[in-house]
Amino acid sequence: MSVDLRHIYANKALSQIPRLLSLLDRNPYSPTYGCFKRTYWLDKTVDFPDALPQFGVLSLSLVYTQDFPDNQYKDQPKVLEWILAGMRYWTKIQHRDGSFDEFYPNEHGWTGPTGFLLYAMLKSYMLLEDRREFPHGFKDEFFLSCRKAADYIIKWDEHGVLANHHAMAVLPVYYAYHVLKDEKLLEGYEKKLAEFLKYHYIEEGISSAAQASQSPGWPADRSAQRVGWSLEYDGADPGYLSATVSFLGKVYKLNHDERLKIVMQQSIEFLSYFVYPNGFYAGSMGSRNTLHFYPHGCEILAPEMPLAGRVADRMLESLRDGQIVPAEIMADRYFLYRIPEHLESFIDYGERVKEAKLPYEGDDFQKVFPKGRFYVQKKGDAYVIANAAKGGVLKVFNGEKLLLSDCGIIGQTVQGEVLTSQWIDPDFTFKPHGNGFSVSGSLHRVPSNKIFTPLTFIIFRLFLLLFGWHTGMAYRIKGLIRKLLMLKSDRAPVIFERTVDLKGDSVHLCDVLEIEGDLCFHKLQLGDEFFVRYVPQSRYFQSQELDCKGYVLSMQDLKRLNEEKNVVINRSF
């Protein structure tokens, strides 16, 4: 690909700097000078300063110190003042234990926000110190805050496995060692890396579906492709996997740790299957439904891994064409991540030394990843990818055209419960076969969509003020919240089986439902884009949603299901 597209990184990022600066309290006479939480210091609609927006310091540090096309912020004295104001405010809102809050007061968040912010501040310090522009009189206070944050990250973790957060623990702790030169921080880096590696799974894509159905373990053919993915709650999430690659890449740039490089290479091999022929990426195929793509890790490895360069190129084209979720439609909380990610990708744009092909661009193949329970097949112009772990979430392409995006089965009972097949359940039965697969199991109850009322919000805040000040209690509170909002689900007395077959130029889909209890459905739908798990960085609109259609059961089909307790729906594409 022509390097002419490299400027897209910078253009997309720089276009968001006015929005970023509008979030910042730029009044040096204000008690909240340097705060990036506009709804706190100006709108007065929130009651505490969410620390995560201070991540904006890194974006300002990059545009102040680095050369980008049409960069009006380079060497601007005011920008330097705002960077330092943001850093000082960051030290001001830190808890005594070294942590910071993001979603609620006394949260004592782990790597998100504490890890993200520590990396942003240390990287910003390095950029300013290289120019001898970091104030000497602020160093002691700043280094103390950095050390407290690093110690907190090393000591604690969080409920539920989010591997990208463990990778984010590796990143700032190593940067803290790099800046502060304390061997205990290097020990902390080794500890955090070991913890991350526990959640990185290596498996070999089995080319024979028959072999996969006979043995759920490793294939006998050791020449099979080795890929890697990292656990996000209960499965693989390609969106967050790209974040993991990015975070580890930032460390690899400094220390060239071969362990990081191997994980990055394995992860890029895996995530390449989720770069779709129509230019979109990931989404409902992952355990957390995320659509974002972090390119920095791919750019770092591009000179030595051609596939990394090809993935980055295709995603750069998608960024240009609006097929990757752009920063401009993201909430203030999350667009902050996109700016430095793209700026650093511009800076570290890697030389493309050899050509490589994405899976959908190559020869026909069939791959099964038993541990992750993914099925991928290319046959002529058809590209089929499915996550059996999520009940058979499926995408079908013909060339660059999306024919089907099917997120599974979802319905509502007459009692008001919402049931779905789109839930990761280790008891689902996954059976690959000659030209397709089947998956079966029980539908799951979707966790209720809990909304605060004024009364419950007051009670929640009082509870946090009374008990959240204690780090250990805050840890337990967050674990409970995650369980209630994201992970808790019960099986329902409804059995489903989904069978997918590639026949000639078409894909045949058969769904069977059987009710084993007394419940009745009020409405039921197969397919279309829908999401049931609570994930803040998901559910952004993409234009491909307009091409997706679900199959809503007719009144006749519903009556048959409720009375005869079973129904069979066949569809072809």
N, C-alpha and C positions, 0 to 999 in steps of 0.2 A: 504493500500500500504506500502511496505517496505520503511523505512526511508533511505535506501541506495540511493534512487534517489535524496535525498536532496542536495547532492554534485553537482548536475547538475547546480543549481543556481550559486554556487561559481565558478565552472569551466567555465561556459559561460561568467560570468562577468570578471573573471581574464584574460581570453583570449583576452579581448579588452583593457586591460590597456596599452600594448605597443602602440596600435593605438592611444589611448588617449594622452599618453605622447609625441607621435610624433607630435601632434597638438599644443603642448605647447612650447612657447618660453622659453627655459631653460637657456638662457644666461643672467647671472646677470648684465652684462654690457650693455645690450640692453635696449633702451627706452621702448620697449614693453615686457620686462621681466614679465612673468606671464600671458601673453595673450594666450588663447587657439584657436585663430582664425588664423590658419596657412596661409590661403589664403590672409590674411591681412599683417601679419608681415614677411612672407617669400616669398610667391608667388607674392605679390603685384597686385593681380587681382581684389581686391575689394578696395573701397575707404573709408571704415569705419570699426571699430572693432565691429561686431555683438557681443552683450554682452552675449547671451545665452550660447555659449560654456564655459563660466566661471562656468557653472553647473558642469563641470568636477572636480572642487575642492572637491565636496562631494564624488565622487568615490575615489579620492586619500586619503581623510580623513578616509574613511572606511577601505581601504586596509592598511593604515598606523597604525591604532589603533586597528583593530579587527583581531581575529584569523580565518583564512579560510584555507582549505586544500591547501598545496603547495603554500602558500602566501609568495613570495620572497620580498614583499614590506613592510612587517610589521617592524616597528621600524627603518626604513631606514632614516638616517638624511637628505639625499638629498630630499626624498619625503616630509618631513616636510618643507623644504625650499621652495619647489615648491608649496605646499599648501598655504603657507603664501604669496608667490609671486602672486598667483592667486587671493587671497583675496584682496591684495593691489591694483592690477590692476582693480579689480571690483569696488573699491571705486573711482578709478581714472576716470572711464568712465561713472560715474553716472551723470544724468542731475541734475540741481539745484532743480527741483521739486521732486526729488527722484526716477524718472523712469529711464528705460534703453531702448535701441533700439535693435531690432532683425532683421527685414527684410529690413529696410532702415533707413538712418539717420534722426534724429528728429521724429522718430516714437512715442516715449513716450509710449511704450507698457505697458499694464496693467499686469495681472498676468502671461501671457506669453509674455515677459520674466521676468518682475519685481518680480512677486510672486514666480516663480520657483527659481530664483536666491536668493531671500531673505531666502527661506526655506533652500536651499543648504548651504548658508553661516552661518545661525544660527545653523543648525545641525552640521556643521563642527566645529564651535566655541565650541559647547557643548562637542563634542568628544575630542577636544584638551584641553579644560579647565579641563575636568575630569582628565587629565594627568598632569595638571599644565604646559602645553606647549604653551599656547597662550600668546604672548608677551604683557606684561603690558603696554608698551609704545605705542602699536597700538590700545588699547581698545577704547579710546575716539573717535578716527577717525572712527573705525569700527562701534561702537555703533551709532554714528551720522548717518552714511550711512544706517544702519539698520532701525533707527527710521524714516528717511526721506522716505525710501522705504515703510515702513509699513503705514505711513501717506498717501502716494500717493495711495496705494491700498485701504485704507479705504475711501478716498475721491472720487475716480473715479470708473467707471466701463467700459464697452465697448459696441459698437453697436452690435446688434445681440446677441441672447442668446446662450452662450456656458456654460452649467451648470458645466462642469468639470473645467472651469476657475473660476467660482464662488466658487467651492469647493477648488480650489487652493488659492483663496483669504482667505478662512477660515483658511487654514493650516499655512501660514507664519505669519499671524496676531496673531494667538494664540502662535506660537513659539516666536514671538517678545515679547508678554506679559510674557511668561514663562522665558525669559532671562532678559528682561529689567525691569520687575516688575512694570509697569506703569498701573494703573487702567483704564486710557483712552484707552489703547490697549485692555483691556478686554471688554470695551464697544464697541470697534471696532470689536472685534470677534463676539459679539452678533449681531451687525449690519450686518456683512457679512454673518453670518449663517442664519439670517432671510431672507436676499436676496436670498441665495441659495435655501432655502426651498420653495420659491415661484415657483421654476422651477422643483421641485421634485413632480412627480405625482404618486399617489397611486391608483391602480385599482385592481379589483378582476378577476382573470381568470375565465370566464364563461365556464362551462363544456358542456353546451348545445348550439349548434350553433343555434337551433331554437329560444331559449330564447334570444340569442344575436341579432338575426335579428328582434325580436319584440321590444326590448328595447336597445337603444344605451348607456343607462346609467348604473348604478350599478345593479347587479343581485339581485333578491329577496332573493336568498339563501345566507345568510350571512356566511355560512361555506365555501363558495368558497375561493380559495387561494388568499391571498393578496400579491401583488408584487408591486415593485416600479421602476420607471425609471426617468431619469432626461433629461430635454430638451436640445438637441443639434441642434440649429437653429430652426428646425420645426418638430422634431421627436426624436425618441429614437435611440441611437447609442450604441450598446453593447460594442464596443471597448473602447470608451471614458467613458462608464458607469463603466467599470473595473478600469479606472483611477480615477474616482470620488470616488469609494469605497476605493482605495488605499490612496488617499489624506486625506479622512476623517478618515481612520484607523490610520494614523500617528498622528492625533490629539487625537483620542480616546485612544491611548496608554498613553498619558500624562494626560488627564482630565477625562476619563471614562464618558463622557457626553452621557447619554442614548439616547438623540435625534440623535446623530451620529450613535449609534449602531442600532437603528431602521431603519434608512435610509440604512445603510449598509446591514442589513439582507434582507430588501425588495428588494434591488437592486441585491443581489446575487441570490435570488429566481428567479428574472426575467432573469438575464443574463445566468442562467444555461440552459435555453432553446436554447441558441445559441452556446453551446458546442456541436459540431456535432459528429455523430457516426464515422466519418472518422478521427477524431482528430483535425480538423481545427475549427476555431472560427470566428464568426461574419462576417465581410466583407460587401458584397453588401446588406446584410439584414438591415444595419443600415442607418441612415440619412446622415452619413458622410463617409460611406464605409470603416471604419477603421478595420484593421486586428489584431491590437496589443492587448495583454492581460497583464494587470498589476496584478501580483499575491499577492502583499504585504497585501492588505486588507483582502483577503481570508485567508492568513496565520494567520493574527492577530485574526480573528474570529473563526478559525478552532476548537479550544478547546471547544467552546460553541455552535457552529453551524456545525453539521456534514456535511451538504451540502456544506458549504464553504470549508471544507477539501477535499471533493470529487471533487469539481470544481478545486481546486488547484492541486490535484493529477493528474487529467486527463490532465490538461494543462502542468504540469511538464513532463508528459510522451510525450506530443506533442512537448515540447521544446527540449527534448532529441532526438526525431525522426524528427526534422526539419519541423514540421507542424505549429509551431508558427513562425511568421516572426522573424528571428534572427538578432541580432545587426549587424552582419558582412555584411548584405546587405543593411542596413539602411544608409542614408546620414549622414555626420558628425554632422549635426544639431540635429539629432534625436537618434542616437545610444547612445548618452550621457545619455538619460533617462533610458535606459535598464540596464546599469551597476549598479547604486545604487539600482534600483528597485529589481534586483536579489540578490544583496548583503544583502539588508535589509530583503528580504524574507528568505534567508538562516539563518540570525540571529534570526528572529522571527518565524521560522518554527514551526507551531502549532501542538500540540499533537492531534492525531486523536482518539477521545474517543468513537465514534460510527460509524457504517457504514451508508452510505447514497447512494442513487441512483440518477443519473442524469435523466432528463425526458425521454431521449431515452432508458434508461436502465430499466425503470419501466413497469408497466402494461399499457395496451391500454388506451388512453385518447383522448379527443378533447378539445382544449382550444381556446377561443377567447378573445383577449384583446381589448375592444372597443375603449378606448381612444387612444391607440397607433396604433390600427387597424392591429394587428398581428393575424395570424391564425396558430395554431400548432396542429398536429395530429400524434399520434402513433397508428398504426394498424398492428399487427403482426410484420413482419420485416420492414415494411415501416415507415419512419419518414418524415413528410412533414412540412415545415415551410415557411411562406409567410408573406410579408409586403405589405398589401393592400394599405397603405398610399403612397407607392412608385409605385403604379400602378400594383401591383401583382408580385413583385420580388419573386422568388420561388426557393426553393431547395427541392429535393426529394432524399431520401436515401433508399436503400434496404440493411438492415444490415449495415455493415461498408462501403458499396460501394455507391459512389455518382452517381446517375442515371441522375440527371438533375440539372444544375445550370442555371437558366433562369432569366436574369436581365431585361426582358421586351422587349419592341419594340423600335427599333431605325432605322431611315432611313434618306436618304438625298433626297431633292427635286431637280428638274431640275434647280431651281434657286440657289442651293447650300446651302439652309438652312438645318440644322440637327434637326430632330424632334424625340421626345422620349416619352414613357409612364413612364420612370423612373424619376419622379419628384414628390415631396410631394405636394399634392394639397388637401386642405380641402374640395373641392367640389367633389372629387371622391366619387362615391357611392359604399359602401362596404356592401355586402349581404352574410353573412354566411348561409349555409343550411346543410342538413342532413349529408353529407359526403364531404364537400367542401365549396366553396365560389365563389362569382363573384365580380368583381370590374370593374367599368366603369367610363369614363370621357374623357377629351380632351387631345390629345398629347400636349407636351410643346416644345417650341423652346429652343434648347440648347444654353446657352450664348457663344458668339464667343470666341475663344481661342486667347486672346490678347497677342502679343509678342512685346517686346521692340525692336526698331531700335536704332541705335546710336543717331539719332536726338531726338526721343521721350524720350530716357533715359536722355539725357542732359536737356531737358525741365522739366522732372519729378524731377531731382535733384535740378535744380534751384528753382523750386516751393517749394520744401521741405526746402531749405535753407532760402528762403524769408519768408515763413509762418509757417513752422513746429516748429520753436523755441517756439511758443506760445502753451501752453498745450491744451487749448480749441480748437484751430485750428487743432492741430495734431489729436485730438479726432474726429473731423468732417472728416478730410482727410481719416483716417483709416475706418470710417464708410462707406464712399463713395467707397473706394477700395473694401471692403467686398461685398457691394451691387452689384458692377459691375462684380466681379469675381465669386461670390458664390451664390447669392440669386436672381438675376434678371432673370426672365423668363416670356415669354408671352405664352398664350394658342394659339394653332394653330387650324384651322378649320378642324380637323380630330378627329373623335370620335372612341374610342376603347372600347371593352368589353372583359374581360378575365374571363373564367369560368374554375374552377378546380374541378374535381370530383375524389374521390377514389372509384374505382369499383373493388371489389374482391382484387386481388393481384396487380392491375395496377392503374396508375394515368392517367386520361384523361384530356387533356388541349385543350380548344377551344378559339381561338382568332378571334375576329370580328373587322374589320376596315371599317369605312365609311367616305369618304371625303365629306365635306359640302361646300368647296370652290372651287377655280379654280386651285389649285396647282396640280402638278403631281410628282410622285416619280421617282427618277432615280435609287435608290436601296433601299431595305428594308430587315431588318433582325429581326427574333424573337429569343430571347435567347442568350446564351453564356454569358461570363463575359465581362461586359463593364461598364465604369464609366463616368458620365457626370458632376458631381459637383467637383469644385476645392477644394481639401483638401490636404494640404501638406503631412500629415501623412497617405497617402493611396497609392493604386496602386502598392504595392510591389508584386513581382512575388511569386506565390505559385504553387507547383507542381500539385495541383488539377486542375489548369487551363488547363493542358494538357488533362484532361478527359472531358472537357466541349466542347460541340459543339452547334452551333446555327443553325437555319433554315433560309437560305437565300431564299427569294422568287424568283421563276423562272421568266424568261421573260414573260411566259404565265400568271402567277399570277399577275405580275406587270401590264401587259396590261389590264387584267380584272379589277384590282383596279382603274387604271387611267381612263379607259373608262366607266366602269359601276359604279364607285364610291364606290364600296364595295368589300370585299373579306372575306372569312371564311377559317381559317386554323385549322385543327384538328390534334392533335398529341397524342400518347399514349406511356407510359413508364412502 
